[in-house]
Amino acid sequence: MTAESSDGTAYKVAVTGATGYIGTRLVPRLVAAGYAVRCLARSPRKLADRPWYADPRVEVVASDLGDESSLTDELRGCAAAFYLVHSMQSGSDYAAKDREMARRFARAAAAAGVGRIIYLGGLGEPDQRLSAHLASRREVERLLADGPVPVTTLRAAMIVGSGSASFEILRYLAERLPILITPRWVRTECQPISINDVLHYLVQCLTVPETSGRTLEIGGPDVVSYHQLLQIMAEERGLPRRLIIPVPVLTPRLSSWWIHLVTPVSAQMARPLAEGLRNRVVLHDDEAA
């Protein structure tokens, strides 16, 4: 799909989660690429200070994704829709909420005539016993794909960029603790990707028809452990090497409270992220690139 239709008008795409970390960065990239963007946001006022808020190519709509009929109307006229929402901060029942939202969104997108859905999910090996957070991401991916609208899923590991929850946890731990007592997950391998590359993939997959209905893995060039990432972060911040001591007794619950004490990330948000760090998240191929 090019940015313009045959009559020269810009294709309209919907972005759910437009106030989130990815959404706020994706909207101006889509506008720069020539698309008209309809932002679906629970709190549109959160976008009022964005430089692109008043752009005539951007439409901001109040939406909580809870009313299927309203959601259908909000998606109508959109050639594609980016699904960038999750409920991790809503409590222990976040997976159930995510399931219901995904089912509702798939039905509404079909009823609205949306041409395709683009979803940003997570890497992880299903046979490794995925954490609850990663398993929920995989389930959302499946539920979206169960509908009649083709889904493009991009699976990523840690996103490197200021404001990313996982990245900020890493930064605060490296900056504030010269000695770290960590769970064994510190030895787990991952393949992080920069926020700029994630945005590039999200925008460009609109122009590549072969990505429709596909699941693609995206990542940076390096496979590293979280131990290595902590040391790299310390080095980049001009700090001495950190003494990192893995121990077997730190449970995800204790880890989440420890993260909450050291970083601004809430324990509610930290726990599913900490649980996910036990899973190796590395690409199988570079087909996306």
N, C-alpha and C positions, 0 to 999 in steps of 0.2 A: 504494500500500500504506500503510494507516494503521499506527500503532505497535502496535495491538492487533487480535487476531483477533475473530471474531464471538462467541467464548465468553469474551472479556475478558482472555485471556492475552496477554502481550507477544510480538510477533513476534521471532524470534531472527535476528540477522544475524551473519555471520562477518567478521572483519577480519584479513586477512593483513598482515604487516609491522607488527604492532601495537606494536613497539618503535621504529619509525622516526619521523621528524619529523612526518609527517602522521598516522600511526596513533595515536600517543600522545595527540594532540590531538582526533582524531576520536572515540575511544571514549567519553569523558565527554559529548560532544555527542549521541551516539546514545542514551546512557543518559538524559540530560536530556529527550530527545524521546520517551522511553517505550519504547525497544527493549531487549530483552535482547541481550547481546553476547558472542560467543565469540571470544576473541583467539587467533590462531594465531601463536606466536612461537618462534623457534629457541632463545632464551634467556629463558624466563619470569621468571627472577630479576631481569632488568632492569626489570621492571614492579613489583617488590615494594614500591618506595617511592612508587608513585603513589597518590594519595588514593582513587582509585576501585577499587584492586586488590581490596579486601575487600568491595566492593559485591555483594550477593547476585545482582544482575542481570548481573554480569560473570563469565564463565568463562574461565580462562586455560589453554590447552592447548599443550604442547610439540610443535612441529612444524617440520620443516625443508623441507617441501613436496617432499621427495625420494622418498617412498614413496607411490605412487598409491593403493594399497589403504588405507593409514592415512589419507591425505588425504581419501579418500571418506568414511571413517567420521567424520572430524573435521568435515566439511561437512554431514553428514546432519542433517536437522531445521532447517536454516537457510533462511529465505525468500529471503535475498539474501546476496551475498558481495562484499566490497570487496577488490580486488586491488591492493595497494600495495607490491609488492616489485620490486626490481631488483638486479642483480649488479655494478654499476659498480666496487665496491671489490674484486672478486675477481680482477682481472687483465685481460689483453688479450683473453681469450676470453669476456668477460662477455656478449656478444651471443648466443653459442651457448648459454650457460647459461640466459639469459633465454628463448630460443626453446623449449628443452626444458621449462622450468618452466611456460611459458604453455600449451603443448600438454597437459602433465600436468594442470594445473589445470582446463582446459576439460573434459577427459574426466572428472575426478573430480567436478566440479560437476554435470555431467550425470547421472552415476551416482548421486549423492547426492540428486538431485531438487531442487537449488537453483533458485529461480525466476528469478533474474537476477544478473548480474555487473556490478559498477561499477568502472571502471578510470580512473585518473588518468594521462593521457598528456601529450604535449607538442605545442605549436603548431609550425608550420613549413611552408613551401611545398615540396612534393615536387619541383617543377621547379627548385628552387634547389640541388639536390644536397645533401640533408640530411647533417648530420654523422653519424658512426657512432652516436653516442648517440641523437640524435633519430630516425634511421632504425630503430634497435633498438626504441625506444618505439613507433614506428608498426607495426613488425612484430609486436610483442607484441599490440598492439590488434587486428591482423588475425587472428592465431592464436586469440585468445580468441573473436572473433566467428565463426570457422569452425566452432565447436562449436554444439550445438543450444540452448544456454542464451542467451537474449537478453543483449546487453552494452550498457551505457550507458557511453560514453567521454566524459570531460570533458578537453579539451585546454587546457593553460595554459602561459604563459611563466614568467618568474621569479616565485617566490612571495616576497612581502615579509613577513618576520617573523623574529624572533630564532631562530637555529638552522637556518634554511634555508641549505644549502651555498652557493648562488649569492649569496644576500643577505649571508652572512658574508664571502665573498670581497670583495664590493663594500665592505663596511664597513671591513675591515682595510686595503684598498688606500687608501681615502679617508683613514683615520685616520693611517696610518703613512708615507705618501709624499706630501710636498708637491709633488714633481715626479714625474710618471708618464710613463715611456716605454712606450707601449702598441702592440699590434698594430692594424691598420686596423679590426678589428671594433668598436673603440670608437665608431665612427660608425653602427653597425647599430641599427636601430629595434626596440623591443620594447614590449610592453604588459603591464607587471607587474600582479599582483593580490595583494591582502593575504591572509594566511593565514586571517583570519576569514571572508572572502568565499568562499574555497575550501571551508572546512568547511561553510559555509551551503549551497553548491551540492551538496556530497556528501550531506548529510543530507536536504535538501529534494527531491532527485530521487527519493528513495524514495517520496514521496507523490504524485508527478506521473506517472501512467501513460504519458503521451505521451513521456517520456524513455526508455522501454524500447526497446532496439534502436537508439538514436540516438547520433550523434557530435555533441557540442556544444562550442563554443569559449567559454571563460570568461576574462575579463580585467577590469582596472580601467578607469577612464575616460580615462586618458592614454596617448598614444603618445609615447615618448621614446627618445633614443639612450642608449647606455651612458655616453657622455661627459656627458650631462645628468644621468644618475643619480648619477655620481660627484660632480658638483658639488652636487647636491641633498643627498647624504649628508653631504658636508663642511659644508654650511650647517646642516643639522639637528644636527650634532655640535658646532656653534659654532666651526668651523675656517675659516681663510681659503680663498679659492678656490684650487683646485689647478691647477698648470700641467700640461696633458696634451698630450703630443707623440706623435701616431701615426706609426709607422714601418712599412715594408713587409717588414722582414726577420725579425720575430719569428714563428717557426713555432709550431704548437700545442705541440710538445714543449718548446721553450724557454719558452713562455708558462706551461706547467704547472709547470716547475721554478721559475720566477720567482714564481708564485703560492704555491708550497710554501714558498719562502724567506720570504715576507712575511706569510703567513697560516698558521693551524693546519691548513689543508686539505692532505691528502697529494697528492703529484704524481700518483699513480694515480687519485685522484678528480678532481683538477683538470684533467687532460688532456681527458677527454671533455666536461667542462663548457666548457673553453676553446674546443674545436673547435666546439661548438654555438653559441657567441656570434657566429659569422659569419652565421648564418641569421636572417633577419628573421622575428620571431615576433609577428604582429599579427592581431587578429580580422578575420574577413570579415563577421560580422554579430553582432547582440546577441540572437539568438534564445533563448539560454539564459536571459538575464535576463527 
